[in-house]
Amino acid sequence: PSVEYEDIEAGSGTLNKDVKLKEKNKKGTVFNKNDILFGKLRPYLMNWLLADFKGVAVGDFWVLRSQNCDPKFVYSLIHSKSFQEVANRSSGSKMPRADWNLVSNTLFFVPSQNNEQRKIGELFSSLDKVITLHQRKLEALKKLKRTLLQKMFPKKGHLKPELRFFGFTNDWEQRKLEELASKFTGGGTPNTSNPNYWNGEIPWIQSSDLKEDDVLSLTVKKHISQEGLENSAAKIVPKNSLVIVTRVGVGKLVVNNQEIATSQDFLSLSGIKGDSRFLAYSLYSLLKKNSRRVQGTSIKGITKVDFLKETILIPSLEEQEKISSCMVEIDKLITLHQRKLEIYKKLKKGLLQKMFI
């Protein structure tokens, strides 16, 4: 079986397909079990693999065979800072590659006891398995979320979704966005050169404070003063409003869990007539479509008038609450696995720094 660049999940050291089912007899470098495939092409893609079968490496790989050293330790060594610093000094210009003459003549520190090598290699092997497990769980949850968004909301031209909770059979009703809230608020930015307008008590957000594909997370990085609020177009947005990016960063929105003010890149819908979280998930799909046909040139966006004239389908309040509760639980699980993944990656990075010289 042959292994190519695109067969390896960058950084995880795992294959994303069964290469034994691929076309055979491709030309490349033969590798054996416990050999290491190291992608040498730049920019650095981290295409590494500790092989557990015999095959052929096709493309810009080094095949490293451990000699008088534990293969799992050597595989961990190539992740370390000492190896990476040397391997990233690439040669060539059009398609730069790691310089084998430099790497092969560099001295690296190795434990003299085979038992210590084995223990280090096993530790990082276990960590990589845990990281891969959480990465796959995370991807599976994101795929589940995408599927539910497609099936729990009606497709274009339909009045009922493909997937529903038991007991709900009625058609969904078509409504304009302007009918689903009692107040619509824009935003503004106080003069950044006036220190009296900033570092106050009022949370103030910009597009970068929202996360892609997350309608519940909001990170407040800046605050403005009451004086800054009064001397700008910024307005107070009540809690549980829909805060929507309509200019730079179109496609992001959030249900705010506190009173905030926003930059001019937002339109906020307050006094939601229905379940605000349901409307957020419904608008999420709409914004994704609109982001592909945004107006403007230097600053792309959606106009307030056009956006509020958009129509969406709405079920009964009870069904809205059922759907939003389901989606919220999926998002909580996604956030949980994302945090665990980040913790294990941080742990691995810290151990690589401290366990290698």
Residue frames relative to the residue before (quaternion, step in Angstrom):
aa qw qx qy qz dx dy dz
P 1.0000 0.0000 0.0000 0.0000 0.00 0.00 0.00
S 0.3203 -0.7541 0.5455 0.1765 3.56 -1.06 0.76
V 0.1873 -0.7543 0.6211 0.1009 3.55 -1.20 0.70
E 0.0761 -0.7927 0.6048 0.0083 3.57 -0.79 1.10
Y 0.7513 -0.4079 0.2717 0.4419 3.56 -1.30 0.29
E 0.7366 0.4570 -0.2436 0.4349 3.55 0.75 -1.12
D 0.5752 0.5969 -0.3787 0.4116 3.62 1.26 -0.17
I 0.7016 0.4497 -0.2470 0.4944 3.59 1.23 -0.46
E 0.3866 -0.6856 0.5668 0.2432 3.56 -0.96 0.90
A 0.4473 -0.7338 0.4443 0.2533 3.55 -0.45 1.26
G 0.8398 0.2072 -0.1716 0.4717 3.53 -0.88 1.02
S 0.7069 0.4714 -0.2755 0.4496 3.61 1.13 -0.49
G 0.3541 -0.7611 0.4823 0.2505 3.57 1.18 -0.41
T 0.6066 0.5209 -0.3675 0.4750 3.59 1.16 0.59
L 0.4685 -0.6537 0.5185 0.2905 3.54 -1.27 0.47
N 0.3312 -0.7593 0.5261 0.1925 3.59 -1.01 0.77
K 0.7621 0.2008 -0.1641 0.5933 3.57 1.28 0.21
D 0.5297 -0.5907 0.4900 0.3612 3.55 -1.29 0.22
V 0.2403 -0.8209 0.5024 0.1263 3.57 -0.06 1.29
K 0.5639 0.6069 -0.3926 0.3995 3.60 1.20 -0.34
L 0.6532 0.4899 -0.3103 0.4868 3.57 1.30 -0.25
K 0.5348 0.6463 -0.3944 0.3752 3.56 1.30 -0.13
E 0.7063 -0.4235 0.3567 0.4410 3.52 -1.40 0.05
K 0.3204 -0.7577 0.5431 0.1683 3.55 -0.91 0.95
N 0.7908 0.3924 -0.2520 0.3965 3.53 -1.47 -0.03
K 0.3433 0.7062 -0.5446 0.2946 3.61 1.02 0.68
K 0.4786 -0.6728 0.4829 0.2918 3.57 -1.11 0.68
G 0.3043 0.7321 -0.5671 0.2231 3.55 -1.00 0.84
T 0.6481 -0.4911 0.4037 0.4194 3.54 -1.25 -0.50
V 0.3913 -0.7276 0.5139 0.2312 3.57 -0.71 1.07
F 0.0375 -0.7757 0.6293 0.0306 3.55 -1.07 0.79
N 0.3184 -0.7347 0.5714 0.1796 3.55 -1.25 0.56
K 0.6898 -0.4256 0.3638 0.4590 3.55 -1.31 0.06
N 0.8134 0.2032 -0.2259 0.4961 3.56 -1.05 0.99
D 0.4747 0.5932 -0.4846 0.4335 3.60 1.22 0.35
I 0.3465 -0.7309 0.5543 0.1960 3.56 -1.24 0.53
L 0.2239 -0.7377 0.6235 0.1300 3.55 -0.95 0.97
F 0.0333 -0.8056 0.5907 -0.0312 3.56 -0.68 1.11
G 0.3089 -0.7630 0.5430 0.1659 3.58 -0.50 1.21
K 0.1842 -0.8403 0.5050 0.0694 3.57 -0.47 1.19
L 0.5120 0.6628 -0.4136 0.3569 3.60 1.26 -0.15
R 0.2450 -0.7585 0.5879 0.1378 3.60 -1.06 0.78
P 0.4779 -0.1134 -0.8705 -0.0326 1.68 -2.27 0.96
Y 0.6528 -0.6018 0.3098 0.3402 3.48 -1.06 0.89
L 0.1450 -0.8327 0.5335 0.0312 3.58 -0.61 1.18
M 0.3615 -0.7663 0.4611 0.2636 3.60 1.30 -0.08
N 0.2919 0.7492 -0.5349 0.2595 3.58 0.90 0.91
W 0.1765 0.7901 -0.5514 0.2014 3.53 0.13 1.38
L 0.0398 0.7947 -0.6049 0.0318 3.56 -1.13 0.64
L 0.2079 -0.7152 0.6528 0.1382 3.54 -1.02 0.91
A 0.3010 -0.8232 0.4561 0.1541 3.56 -0.15 1.32
D 0.1498 -0.7650 0.6179 0.1020 3.56 -1.12 0.74
F 0.7151 0.2992 -0.2398 0.5845 3.58 1.24 0.56
K 0.5019 -0.6243 0.4971 0.3335 3.57 -1.31 0.21
G 0.1798 0.7981 -0.5577 0.1402 3.59 -0.92 0.86
V 0.4933 -0.6199 0.5171 0.3242 3.54 -1.33 -0.45
A 0.2721 -0.7444 0.5905 0.1520 3.59 -0.85 1.02
V 0.1279 -0.8136 0.5666 0.0254 3.57 -0.55 1.23
G 0.7466 0.3600 -0.2745 0.4875 3.59 -0.68 1.06
D 0.7651 -0.3940 0.2792 0.4259 3.53 -1.32 -0.39
F 0.2961 0.7411 -0.5402 0.2670 3.56 0.39 1.26
W 0.2553 -0.6304 0.6893 0.2497 3.46 -1.41 0.36
V 0.1869 -0.7244 0.6444 0.1582 3.54 -1.14 0.63
L 0.1194 -0.8151 0.5668 0.0119 3.54 -0.44 1.27
R 0.1089 -0.7919 0.6000 0.0324 3.58 -0.75 1.07
S 0.4199 -0.7338 0.4786 0.2368 3.55 -0.61 1.14
Q 0.0567 -0.7829 0.6196 0.0049 3.52 -1.04 0.88
N 0.8313 -0.0519 -0.0297 0.5526 3.56 -0.63 1.19
C 0.6821 0.4007 -0.2800 0.5439 3.56 1.12 0.71
D 0.5442 -0.6248 0.4500 0.3331 3.57 -1.09 0.73
P 0.4732 -0.7107 0.4322 0.2901 3.65 -0.67 1.03
K 0.6393 0.5139 -0.3399 0.4601 3.61 1.02 -0.68
F 0.6120 0.5277 -0.3507 0.4733 3.59 1.11 -0.62
V 0.6550 0.5081 -0.3156 0.4618 3.60 0.90 -0.93
Y 0.6342 0.5247 -0.3263 0.4647 3.58 1.02 -0.80
S 0.6498 0.4913 -0.3139 0.4876 3.60 1.06 -0.74
L 0.6108 0.5791 -0.3427 0.4173 3.57 1.05 -0.78
I 0.6709 0.5054 -0.3238 0.4354 3.61 0.92 -0.81
H 0.6100 0.5296 -0.3523 0.4725 3.62 1.26 -0.26
S 0.5886 0.6370 -0.3554 0.3486 3.58 1.17 -0.57
K 0.6607 -0.5285 0.3752 0.3786 3.53 -1.27 0.50
S 0.6451 0.5451 -0.3307 0.4213 3.59 0.95 -0.87
F 0.6848 0.4491 -0.2868 0.4971 3.61 1.00 -0.74
Q 0.6642 0.5368 -0.3108 0.4171 3.57 0.89 -0.95
E 0.6250 0.5517 -0.3424 0.4332 3.57 0.98 -0.79
V 0.6870 0.4576 -0.2762 0.4924 3.58 1.02 -0.80
A 0.6881 0.5105 -0.2875 0.4281 3.58 0.86 -0.98
N 0.6900 0.4886 -0.2822 0.4534 3.58 1.12 -0.56
R 0.5242 0.5652 -0.4379 0.4626 3.59 1.27 0.14
S 0.0673 -0.8700 0.4885 -0.0009 3.52 0.41 1.30
S 0.3042 -0.7151 0.5978 0.1966 3.51 -1.34 0.38
G 0.6830 0.4391 -0.3508 0.4666 3.56 -1.14 0.59
S 0.3453 -0.7583 0.5210 0.1849 3.57 -1.25 0.36
K 0.7132 0.4513 -0.2797 0.4577 3.61 0.72 -1.02
M 0.7736 -0.0165 0.0355 0.6325 3.57 0.90 -0.98
P 0.1414 -0.8449 0.5103 0.0759 3.61 0.34 1.23
R 0.1223 -0.7779 0.6149 0.0425 3.52 -1.15 0.76
A 0.6005 -0.5307 0.4422 0.4027 3.55 -1.25 0.42
D 0.4274 -0.7298 0.4900 0.2112 3.54 -1.02 0.90
W 0.3221 -0.7820 0.4994 0.1879 3.59 -0.34 1.24
N 0.6086 0.5566 -0.3666 0.4305 3.61 0.98 -0.70
L 0.6679 0.4870 -0.2966 0.4782 3.57 1.02 -0.80
V 0.6921 0.4840 -0.2883 0.4512 3.57 0.80 -1.00
S 0.6998 0.4943 -0.2854 0.4294 3.59 0.83 -0.98
N 0.7246 0.4055 -0.2433 0.5014 3.61 1.17 -0.43
T 0.5236 0.6137 -0.4157 0.4200 3.57 1.28 0.29
L 0.3609 -0.7245 0.5465 0.2148 3.57 -1.00 0.84
F 0.0691 -0.7770 0.6253 0.0234 3.56 -0.94 0.97
F 0.4522 -0.6909 0.4975 0.2658 3.57 -1.06 0.74
V 0.0454 -0.7887 0.6119 -0.0378 3.54 -0.93 1.04
P 0.5039 -0.6377 0.4739 0.3388 3.64 -0.91 0.80
S 0.4637 -0.6979 0.4710 0.2760 3.59 -0.93 0.87
Q 0.6895 0.4500 -0.2814 0.4929 3.59 1.15 -0.54
N 0.4703 -0.6908 0.4769 0.2725 3.56 -0.79 1.02
N 0.6109 0.5707 -0.3492 0.4232 3.57 1.08 -0.71
E 0.6586 0.4880 -0.3136 0.4793 3.61 1.01 -0.76
Q 0.6027 0.5444 -0.3531 0.4645 3.58 1.04 -0.71
R 0.6723 0.5140 -0.2925 0.4453 3.54 0.89 -1.03
K 0.6659 0.5110 -0.3064 0.4490 3.58 0.92 -0.92
I 0.6469 0.5035 -0.3176 0.4766 3.60 0.99 -0.82
G 0.6652 0.5118 -0.3007 0.4529 3.56 0.91 -0.92
E 0.6579 0.5061 -0.3056 0.4664 3.59 0.97 -0.85
L 0.6212 0.5524 -0.3415 0.4386 3.59 1.01 -0.81
F 0.7268 0.4234 -0.2543 0.4773 3.57 0.78 -1.00
S 0.5847 0.5562 -0.3702 0.4600 3.57 1.15 -0.52
S 0.6539 0.5031 -0.3027 0.4771 3.59 1.01 -0.84
L 0.6422 0.5227 -0.3180 0.4618 3.57 1.00 -0.84
D 0.6488 0.5192 -0.3164 0.4576 3.58 0.95 -0.87
K 0.6403 0.5228 -0.3266 0.4584 3.60 1.02 -0.75
V 0.6533 0.5040 -0.3090 0.4730 3.58 1.00 -0.83
I 0.6420 0.5173 -0.3171 0.4687 3.59 0.98 -0.87
T 0.6594 0.5020 -0.3049 0.4693 3.59 0.92 -0.89
L 0.6299 0.5439 -0.3295 0.4459 3.59 1.00 -0.84
H 0.7022 0.4519 -0.2700 0.4794 3.59 0.85 -0.97
Q 0.6054 0.5472 -0.3542 0.4568 3.59 1.10 -0.66
R 0.6828 0.4801 -0.2860 0.4707 3.57 0.95 -0.87
K 0.6200 0.5229 -0.3393 0.4765 3.58 1.04 -0.73
L 0.6470 0.5264 -0.3111 0.4555 3.54 0.99 -0.89
E 0.6725 0.4871 -0.2959 0.4722 3.59 0.90 -0.90
A 0.6359 0.5266 -0.3281 0.4589 3.58 1.05 -0.76
L 0.6583 0.4991 -0.3051 0.4738 3.60 1.01 -0.80
K 0.6428 0.5086 -0.3242 0.4721 3.59 1.00 -0.75
K 0.6372 0.5115 -0.3198 0.4797 3.57 1.06 -0.74
L 0.6257 0.5308 -0.3256 0.4697 3.58 1.04 -0.81
K 0.6466 0.5210 -0.3170 0.4583 3.58 0.97 -0.88
R 0.6536 0.5108 -0.3158 0.4606 3.60 0.92 -0.89
T 0.6534 0.5181 -0.3056 0.4596 3.56 1.01 -0.86
L 0.6704 0.4977 -0.2987 0.4623 3.59 0.92 -0.89
L 0.6316 0.5262 -0.3351 0.4603 3.59 1.02 -0.74
Q 0.6621 0.4952 -0.3021 0.4745 3.57 1.11 -0.66
K 0.7773 0.3939 -0.1829 0.4552 3.58 0.93 -0.93
M 0.7045 0.4589 -0.2727 0.4676 3.63 1.14 -0.51
F 0.6854 0.3463 -0.2698 0.5809 3.55 1.36 0.08
P 0.5499 -0.6481 0.4030 0.3392 3.63 -0.89 0.88
K 0.4522 -0.6543 0.5362 0.2826 3.53 -1.16 0.71
K 0.6797 -0.4784 0.3578 0.4256 3.55 -1.27 0.35
G 0.8031 0.2539 -0.2146 0.4944 3.56 -0.86 1.02
H 0.6824 0.4327 -0.2823 0.5171 3.59 1.31 0.01
L 0.3278 -0.7496 0.5456 0.1817 3.58 -1.20 0.57
K 0.7294 0.3099 -0.2198 0.5689 3.57 1.30 0.03
P 0.4477 -0.6814 0.4992 0.2934 3.60 -1.06 0.67
E 0.6107 -0.5676 0.4148 0.3644 3.53 -1.26 0.39
L 0.7829 0.2115 -0.0886 0.5783 3.58 1.09 -0.76
R 0.0423 0.8154 -0.5732 0.0688 3.61 -0.74 1.06
F 0.5315 -0.5760 0.5034 0.3638 3.53 -1.31 0.31
F 0.6356 -0.5584 0.3798 0.3741 3.55 -1.17 0.65
G 0.7859 0.3470 -0.2621 0.4395 3.56 -1.05 0.82
F 0.6729 0.4558 -0.3025 0.4979 3.61 1.23 -0.17
T 0.0421 0.8310 -0.5481 0.0856 3.57 -0.62 1.16
N 0.5548 0.6483 -0.3885 0.3477 3.62 1.17 -0.46
D 0.5724 -0.5653 0.4710 0.3619 3.54 -1.29 0.48
W 0.4477 -0.6403 0.5437 0.3065 3.55 -1.23 0.52
E 0.3872 -0.7279 0.5251 0.2108 3.58 -1.17 0.66
Q 0.4037 -0.7139 0.5238 0.2300 3.56 -1.06 0.82
R 0.0281 0.8007 -0.5950 0.0629 3.57 -0.87 1.04
K 0.4233 -0.6430 0.5653 0.2963 3.54 -1.25 0.54
L 0.6096 -0.5801 0.3996 0.3634 3.55 -1.13 0.67
E 0.6368 0.5472 -0.3333 0.4289 3.58 1.02 -0.73
E 0.6406 0.5181 -0.3212 0.4669 3.59 1.26 -0.31
L 0.6852 0.5328 -0.2659 0.4194 3.58 1.24 -0.38
A 0.7484 0.2513 -0.1917 0.5831 3.60 1.26 0.17
S 0.4281 -0.7173 0.4933 0.2425 3.56 -1.18 0.52
K 0.7941 0.1692 -0.0840 0.5777 3.60 1.21 -0.35
F 0.1198 -0.7811 0.6119 0.0337 3.55 -1.05 0.89
T 0.0560 -0.8381 0.5407 -0.0457 3.55 -0.56 1.22
G 0.2909 -0.7299 0.5929 0.1765 3.55 -1.01 0.86
G 0.3790 -0.7227 0.5252 0.2413 3.57 -1.21 -0.32
G 0.1130 -0.7868 0.6024 0.0728 3.51 -1.32 -0.04
T 0.3427 -0.7278 0.5609 0.1955 3.54 -1.32 0.29
P 0.3922 -0.7093 0.5295 0.2503 3.61 -0.66 1.04
N 0.6501 -0.5206 0.3857 0.3970 3.56 -1.20 0.55
T 0.3607 -0.7773 0.4783 0.1923 3.57 -0.51 1.21
S 0.6420 0.5326 -0.3313 0.4409 3.59 1.19 -0.34
N 0.6418 0.4844 -0.3261 0.4971 3.59 1.30 -0.10
P 0.3236 -0.7864 0.4918 0.1869 3.64 -0.29 1.21
N 0.5883 0.5950 -0.3710 0.4029 3.61 1.15 -0.47
Y 0.6520 0.5343 -0.3046 0.4435 3.57 1.25 -0.44
W 0.7524 0.3998 -0.1819 0.4908 3.59 1.22 -0.40
N 0.7870 0.3186 -0.2635 0.4580 3.54 -1.42 0.31
G 0.3893 0.7112 -0.4889 0.3218 3.55 1.04 0.84
E 0.7085 -0.4628 0.3441 0.4067 3.57 -1.16 -0.65
I 0.6301 0.5576 -0.3305 0.4276 3.60 1.23 -0.23
P 0.3857 -0.7173 0.5239 0.2495 3.65 -0.61 1.06
W 0.0387 -0.7900 0.6115 -0.0218 3.56 -0.92 0.97
I 0.1065 -0.8359 0.5380 0.0221 3.58 -0.69 1.07
Q 0.1720 -0.7330 0.6454 0.1289 3.49 -1.39 0.40
S 0.7666 -0.4132 0.2308 0.4340 3.56 -1.28 0.29
S 0.6649 0.5321 -0.3087 0.4236 3.60 0.95 -0.85
D 0.5941 0.5807 -0.3658 0.4195 3.63 1.22 -0.26
L 0.6500 0.4725 -0.3145 0.5053 3.59 1.28 -0.17
K 0.3724 -0.7211 0.5419 0.2186 3.57 -1.14 0.64
E 0.5306 -0.6009 0.4944 0.3360 3.53 -1.15 0.67
D 0.8619 0.1301 -0.1001 0.4798 3.58 -1.10 0.78
D 0.6709 0.4390 -0.3086 0.5118 3.62 1.15 0.50
V 0.1562 -0.8299 0.5323 0.0588 3.59 -0.37 1.24
L 0.6791 0.4990 -0.2845 0.4572 3.60 1.26 0.06
S 0.6971 0.4819 -0.2697 0.4572 3.61 1.19 -0.47
L 0.0438 0.7840 -0.6144 0.0763 3.53 -0.93 0.98
T 0.1160 -0.7914 0.5988 0.0398 3.57 -0.75 1.07
V 0.1859 -0.7916 0.5757 0.0858 3.59 -0.51 1.19
K 0.1192 -0.8266 0.5494 0.0265 3.58 -0.58 1.17
K 0.7952 0.2318 -0.1095 0.5495 3.58 1.15 -0.58
H 0.1591 -0.7629 0.6202 0.0895 3.55 -1.26 0.53
I 0.1996 -0.7608 0.6047 0.1251 3.54 -1.15 0.65
S 0.4989 -0.6450 0.4917 0.3055 3.54 -1.29 0.34
Q 0.6654 -0.4677 0.3834 0.4377 3.58 -1.30 0.15
E 0.6252 0.5366 -0.3269 0.4630 3.57 1.09 -0.76
G 0.6465 0.5127 -0.3116 0.4712 3.57 1.03 -0.79
L 0.6256 0.5377 -0.3253 0.4623 3.57 1.06 -0.76
E 0.7105 0.4776 -0.2535 0.4503 3.57 0.87 -1.02
N 0.7487 0.3704 -0.2063 0.5097 3.59 1.16 -0.52
S 0.6845 0.3780 -0.3036 0.5444 3.56 1.10 0.73
A 0.6188 -0.5487 0.4091 0.3856 3.57 -1.29 0.03
A 0.4355 0.7023 -0.4574 0.3285 3.60 1.28 -0.01
K 0.1020 -0.7817 0.6144 0.0308 3.56 -1.12 0.75
I 0.5244 -0.6048 0.4887 0.3470 3.56 -1.24 0.44
V 0.1774 -0.7704 0.6073 0.0789 3.57 -0.86 1.04
P 0.4225 -0.7347 0.4651 0.2556 3.63 -0.58 1.11
K 0.6359 -0.5206 0.4195 0.3854 3.55 -1.29 0.43
N 0.8210 0.2253 -0.2059 0.4826 3.58 -1.21 0.70
S 0.4080 0.6586 -0.5106 0.3731 3.56 1.09 0.75
L 0.4324 -0.6352 0.5518 0.3243 3.55 -1.32 0.16
V 0.1228 -0.7987 0.5887 0.0202 3.55 -0.51 1.23
I 0.0407 -0.8557 0.5100 -0.0776 3.55 -0.27 1.34
V 0.3462 -0.7132 0.5725 0.2092 3.57 -0.92 0.94
T 0.0653 -0.8244 0.5623 0.0011 3.60 -0.64 1.11
R 0.7135 0.3687 -0.2638 0.5342 3.59 1.24 -0.01
V 0.8277 0.0236 0.0085 0.5606 3.61 -0.54 -1.11
G 0.7940 0.2239 -0.1884 0.5329 3.58 -0.59 1.15
V 0.1778 0.8120 -0.5338 0.1555 3.58 1.18 0.58
G 0.6694 0.4669 -0.3677 0.4459 3.56 -0.92 0.96
K 0.6792 0.4466 -0.2879 0.5064 3.57 1.27 -0.26
L 0.1190 0.7671 -0.6257 0.0767 3.55 -1.12 0.73
V 0.0866 -0.7959 0.5983 0.0328 3.56 -1.25 0.38
V 0.3599 -0.6481 0.6143 0.2702 3.54 -1.30 0.46
N 0.2901 -0.8005 0.4954 0.1720 3.60 -0.35 1.18
N 0.3038 -0.7760 0.5328 0.1472 3.56 -0.96 0.92
Q 0.7529 0.2124 -0.1732 0.5984 3.59 1.29 0.34
E 0.6017 -0.5285 0.4322 0.4145 3.55 -1.27 0.26
I 0.0294 0.8022 -0.5927 0.0663 3.57 -0.92 0.96
A 0.2525 -0.6724 0.6474 0.2550 3.50 -1.44 -0.06
T 0.2341 -0.7965 0.5469 0.1081 3.59 -1.13 0.58
S 0.5651 -0.5479 0.4827 0.3840 3.53 -1.36 0.19
Q 0.6923 -0.4849 0.3518 0.4024 3.56 -1.34 0.06
D 0.5608 0.6177 -0.3828 0.3968 3.61 1.26 -0.08
F 0.6873 0.4944 -0.2651 0.4615 3.59 1.29 -0.06
L 0.1088 -0.6944 0.6987 0.1333 3.46 -1.48 0.35
S 0.1351 -0.8123 0.5658 0.0424 3.58 -0.73 1.07
L 0.2093 -0.7617 0.6057 0.0951 3.56 -0.98 0.97
S 0.0458 -0.8124 0.5808 -0.0242 3.58 -0.60 1.18
G 0.7646 0.3059 -0.2589 0.5048 3.55 -1.25 0.44
I 0.0647 0.8468 -0.5225 0.0757 3.56 0.92 0.98
K 0.2807 -0.7514 0.5781 0.1498 3.56 -0.91 0.98
G 0.7289 0.2795 -0.2419 0.5763 3.51 0.26 1.35
D 0.6908 -0.4279 0.3544 0.4627 3.56 -1.23 -0.46
S 0.4042 -0.7570 0.4599 0.2283 3.59 -0.48 1.23
R 0.6540 0.5090 -0.3286 0.4530 3.60 1.02 -0.71
F 0.6068 0.5345 -0.3565 0.4680 3.61 1.05 -0.69
L 0.6679 0.5010 -0.3037 0.4591 3.56 0.89 -0.96
A 0.6155 0.5535 -0.3454 0.4421 3.59 1.08 -0.71
Y 0.6848 0.4689 -0.2900 0.4766 3.58 0.90 -0.89
S 0.6283 0.5308 -0.3303 0.4630 3.57 1.09 -0.71
L 0.6915 0.4714 -0.2716 0.4753 3.57 0.95 -0.91
Y 0.5313 0.6381 -0.3996 0.3884 3.56 1.17 -0.57
S 0.6832 0.4701 -0.2790 0.4841 3.59 0.89 -0.95
L 0.6417 0.5336 -0.3192 0.4490 3.57 1.00 -0.84
L 0.6758 0.4981 -0.2920 0.4581 3.57 0.92 -0.90
K 0.6022 0.5576 -0.3603 0.4435 3.56 1.06 -0.68
K 0.6628 0.4846 -0.2995 0.4860 3.57 1.03 -0.81
N 0.6797 0.5054 -0.2916 0.4443 3.58 0.93 -0.92
S 0.6011 0.5884 -0.3652 0.3988 3.59 1.09 -0.67
R 0.6378 0.5293 -0.3257 0.4549 3.59 1.23 -0.42
R 0.7773 0.2660 -0.1592 0.5474 3.58 1.22 -0.32
V 0.1871 0.8186 -0.5186 0.1612 3.55 1.06 0.79
Q 0.4603 -0.6842 0.5022 0.2603 3.52 -1.23 0.58
G 0.6758 0.5087 -0.3643 0.3897 3.51 -1.34 0.18
T 0.3635 -0.7266 0.5427 0.2130 3.54 -1.30 0.20
S 0.7741 0.3099 -0.1882 0.5190 3.59 0.46 -1.16
I 0.7656 0.0969 -0.0673 0.6324 3.60 1.05 -0.78
K 0.2082 -0.8104 0.5388 0.0979 3.54 -0.28 1.26
G 0.1978 0.7987 -0.5524 0.1339 3.57 -1.09 0.65
I 0.4361 -0.6374 0.5611 0.2978 3.51 -1.42 -0.09
T 0.4067 -0.7156 0.5025 0.2644 3.61 -0.81 0.92
K 0.6186 -0.5703 0.4046 0.3582 3.54 -1.18 0.69
V 0.6565 0.5253 -0.3163 0.4393 3.59 0.89 -0.94
D 0.6887 0.4769 -0.2844 0.4662 3.58 0.83 -0.98
F 0.6587 0.5297 -0.3173 0.4300 3.56 0.94 -0.89
L 0.7052 0.4679 -0.2740 0.4569 3.59 0.85 -0.92
K 0.6274 0.5203 -0.3436 0.4665 3.60 1.23 -0.28
E 0.4730 0.6700 -0.4428 0.3623 3.58 1.29 -0.18
T 0.2513 -0.7698 0.5689 0.1436 3.57 -1.10 0.70
I 0.0513 -0.7696 0.6355 0.0354 3.54 -1.16 0.69
L 0.4711 -0.6599 0.5092 0.2884 3.56 -1.28 0.35
I 0.1256 -0.8053 0.5793 0.0044 3.54 -0.92 1.03
P 0.2512 -0.7495 0.5870 0.1750 3.63 -0.91 0.87
S 0.7258 -0.3649 0.3082 0.4950 3.60 -1.25 -0.30
L 0.6582 -0.5195 0.3636 0.4058 3.58 -1.20 0.48
E 0.6395 0.5377 -0.3323 0.4376 3.60 0.95 -0.83
E 0.6808 0.4631 -0.2939 0.4854 3.59 0.95 -0.84
Q 0.5779 0.5687 -0.3712 0.4526 3.60 1.09 -0.65
E 0.6884 0.4948 -0.2765 0.4525 3.57 0.88 -1.01
K 0.6237 0.5343 -0.3349 0.4618 3.59 1.07 -0.74
I 0.6794 0.4935 -0.2854 0.4620 3.56 0.89 -1.00
S 0.6883 0.4819 -0.3001 0.4517 3.59 0.82 -0.95
S 0.6248 0.5362 -0.3441 0.4513 3.62 1.02 -0.73
C 0.6361 0.5258 -0.3141 0.4692 3.56 1.03 -0.83
M 0.6972 0.4724 -0.2765 0.4629 3.59 0.83 -0.99
V 0.6159 0.5459 -0.3447 0.4515 3.59 1.06 -0.73
E 0.6512 0.5124 -0.3186 0.4603 3.60 0.96 -0.84
I 0.6252 0.5211 -0.3352 0.4746 3.59 1.03 -0.77
D 0.6701 0.4979 -0.3004 0.4613 3.59 0.92 -0.89
K 0.6163 0.5380 -0.3447 0.4603 3.60 1.06 -0.69
L 0.6578 0.4970 -0.3055 0.4764 3.58 0.99 -0.84
I 0.6222 0.5307 -0.3374 0.4663 3.59 1.02 -0.78
T 0.6641 0.4996 -0.2991 0.4690 3.58 0.92 -0.92
L 0.6326 0.5444 -0.3241 0.4454 3.58 0.99 -0.85
H 0.7163 0.4342 -0.2604 0.4802 3.59 0.81 -0.98
Q 0.5914 0.5551 -0.3647 0.4573 3.59 1.13 -0.58
R 0.6708 0.4910 -0.2958 0.4707 3.59 0.96 -0.88
K 0.6403 0.5151 -0.3276 0.4662 3.58 0.98 -0.83
L 0.6421 0.5293 -0.3176 0.4547 3.55 0.98 -0.88
E 0.6655 0.5006 -0.2987 0.4661 3.57 0.94 -0.89
I 0.6263 0.5376 -0.3315 0.4570 3.59 1.07 -0.77
Y 0.6940 0.4678 -0.2845 0.4675 3.60 0.86 -0.94
K 0.6305 0.5174 -0.3382 0.4695 3.60 1.05 -0.69
K 0.6475 0.5072 -0.3092 0.4774 3.56 1.03 -0.81
L 0.6273 0.5338 -0.3255 0.4643 3.57 1.05 -0.80
K 0.6571 0.5055 -0.3108 0.4649 3.57 0.91 -0.91
K 0.6464 0.5237 -0.3196 0.4536 3.58 0.93 -0.89
G 0.6680 0.5048 -0.2960 0.4598 3.57 0.95 -0.89
L 0.6704 0.4930 -0.2976 0.4680 3.58 0.96 -0.85
L 0.6173 0.5402 -0.3458 0.4555 3.59 1.05 -0.71
Q 0.6585 0.5110 -0.3014 0.4630 3.56 1.07 -0.74
K 0.7724 0.4006 -0.1844 0.4570 3.57 0.98 -0.90
M 0.7235 0.4457 -0.2449 0.4668 3.62 1.15 -0.50
F 0.7082 0.3483 -0.2582 0.5571 3.58 1.30 0.05
I 0.3966 -0.7186 0.5231 0.2295 3.55 -1.09 0.72
